[in-house]
């Protein structure tokens, strides 16, 4: 009886061990300038990655653009279509910027307004190290939730496009649209 109980407990521990393990998720982003692969950090940014994956799975990002590109800073997208019309979004997620991940070159973060807990669908890729976006003792930062593990050349090409004024934006909009054709979870 005791052996049977121990065997059952061991099997239960084995079956449930995978439930708590946070495996990184992968998302391939296809753009009209090439593709890149994001590895999401589900352990350190669980709410943000869950939110991002919900948008990926729903097809939200298909047809959106990188609407803000600042050389040697960030490339931001996921919120507007080619006509610069903002797509509807869901509820904002709590800011996870205190997760120990830094806004270094090639990392992916959740864009937000001045309200620290306003991030929804828009994301950005750091084109350089941006420690100024990390949290400080006196203020919230911008939550990093992934990193580019393949296709950094595509990101660098996006970061080097000509930008200017378009629509409601006074600057930083690529003059030739950089379209996210689709995103797929791998």
Secondary structure, DSSP 8 states (H G I E B T S, - for coil): -HHHHHHHHHHHHHHHHHHH----EEEEEEETTEEEEEEE-TTT-HHHHHHHHHHHHHTTTTTEEEEEEETTTEEEEEEEETT--B----------TTSS----TTEEEE---SSTT---S-EEEESS--GGGS-BTTB----EEEEEEE-HHHHHHHHTS-EEEETTEEEEEESS--BEEEEEE-
